[in-house]
Amino acid sequence: MPAPADADERARLVGAAWTVLERSGFEGFKIQLLLRETGLSARTFYRHFPDKEALLLTLLADEYARSGARLRRALVPSSPPEARVAAWIREIVGAAEDPRRAARARMFTSVPRVLRRFPDEVDAAARVVIEPLEAAIRDGRDDGTLPLGDPQRDAQLIHDLAGAVMARALADPGGGSVDALSATVIDFALRALGHLERGSEPLDER
């Protein structure tokens, strides 16, 4: 377990990194600006992070954790599985119309080097976001309302699709309302999962 002083230094670096990124963007982000913001030394920075990209990985994991917490609040466990799938998609695509979340999402879509360098770490951080969707698809498969669902595979595909649509909305704000884009993704996802209205006959998969 890190010493309290070390944990405090790391927290200060991470908090200040968000401030600097929101002010200057990724391209203008420099370690020197971060040190000026915190009053810490370069030696202190490199004791916690080997380089700038390792720090950005920490910020990405932090943002995934925030998204996971929002999703846990948005997806009511007692709701029908199809409603939870729809709520999950609305929450992800909806980041495009929340100024703070949109700004952070824009930062990370512009740092593919982090994704290329740390693919396993990024995948692990994303689990907290994907797991609630997996659970909804699994419940829908079990109760017959999403009979074609493969929880792990389809949750990843829907995650990638919703993320791409959110990125498109960020890049082209006039390309359609977030509600309409969300509705399109929801319709596509539920049809792919074989969504059945409650009380309807199962699909003939022959």
N, C-alpha and C positions, 0 to 999 in steps of 0.2 A: 504494500500500500504506500503511495507517495506521501512524503512528509507534507504537513499542512502548508508550509511555505511554498513548496513545489507546486502543490495543487492550486494555490492562489495565483502563482505566476502564470501557470498554464491557462487558468480561467481568464486572467487579465488579457493574455495574448489572444485568446479566442474571441472574447468580447470586443476587443479593439479591432481585430481583423474584420469583423462584421461592419464596424463603423467605417473603417477605411475603404472596404469594398463598396459599401453603399454610397460613399462619397466619390470614389475615383473609378469604380469598375475594375474588372480583372486586369485589363491592359495597363491601367495606371497604378495597379497595386504594387508597392515596393516594400520590402522588409524595413527599409529606413523609415518610411512613413509610419509603419506599425510601431517601431521602437520609439519614434517621437510621440506617438499617441499614448504609449504606456509608460514612457520614462525608463524602460528596461534596457539592458545592454544587449548587443549582438550575441555575446557569449551566453546570456540567459536564453535568448531565442533558440540558439542551436543546441542547447541542452535539452530542449523539449521537442524540437522539430528539426529533422535533418535538412529541410529545404522548404521553399514556399509551397510546392505541390503537396507535400505531406500535411502542411497546415490546411490547405484547401480540402484535402480528403477528410480531415477532422470536421471542417465546416459542413461538408456535404453530409457526413454521417449525422451531424447535429440537426441539419434540416430534415433529413429522413425521419429522425426521432420525433421532431415536432409534427411532421405530417402524420406519422403513426398515431400520435396522441390525438390529433384532430379526427382521424378516421375512427378511432375507438369511440369518440364521443358521437360521431355522426351515424355510425352503424349500430342501431339498437339491436341487441342480441335476440330479442323476442320478435323482431320484425320478420316477415317472410324472406326467404333467401333471395328471391328476385328483387325485392325492395332494397335489400342490402347491397346487391350488385349495382343497382341503379344509383344508390346514394354514394357508393364508392367512386363511381365514374364521375358523378357531378362534383364531388369534392376535389378530384384530381384536375379535371378540366377547368373547374371554377377558380383554380389558382391564377388563371390568366386575368381575372377581373379584380383581384385583390392586389392593390398597389404594392404592398410590402412583399407578399409572396411572389408576385410577378417579377419584382426586381431581383429577388433571390434566385428564382428559376432561370431568369435570363442570364445571370452570372454563370450558372453551372452548365447551361447549354453552350457556353462559349469557352469551356475549359476541357476539351476532349482529351488533352494530354493526361489529365488526372484519371479519366476513365480507362485510357489505354495502359497507363502505368500500374494502376491498382484494380484490375478487373475483379479479383476475388473479394477484395475489401469492399468495393462498391456493391457487389452482389449481396454480400452479407449485411451491409447497412440497409439495403433496400428491402430485406426480408420483413422488417417491421411494418412496411407499407403494404406488401403483397399478402402477408398472412391473413388479414381480415377478409380479403377477397377470396382467398383459397377456402377459408372456413365457410363463407357464404355459398360458394359453388359446391363444396362437399355436402353441405346440408341440403342444397337443392337437388343434388344427385340422389341423396338418400331418401328424400321425401317424394321424389318423382317429378318435381316441378322444373328441374333443370337436368333432364335425364341424360343428355349428351355431354355433360360437364366432366372434364378431366381436371381436378382441382389445381394440380401443380402446373400442368402445361397451359391450361386456359387462363389461369390467373396471370401468368407471365405474359401471355399474348395480349390480354386485355390491358395489362399495365403498360406494355410497350405502345399499344394503339392509343390509349388515353394520353400518355405522355407526349406522343407525336402530335396529337390534335391540340394539346395545350401549347406545345411549342409553336405550332402553326398560328394559333390565336395570338401568341405573343409577338410573332414576326409580322403578322398582318391583322391589326386590330379591326380593320374594316371588312374582314373576310367572313363575317357572320357572327351572330350573337353567341355568347358562351352557352346560353340555354339551348339554342338550336344545335350547336355542335355537340353538346352533351347528349341531347335527345337522339341524335344520329348514332353516336357511339353506343348508347344504351340499347337502341333498337337492334343494331347489328350484333352486339354481344349476346343479348337474350335469345335472338333467333339462332345464333351459333350454338348456344347451350341447350337448344331444344325446348325453350320455355313453354310450359303448359299452364294454361289457366287452371286454377284450382277446381277440381271436380271434372276436368275434361279427360278424355281417353288418352292413354299413352301413345306415343308415336310408334308407328310400325317401322322398325329399323331394318326390315328385310330388304 
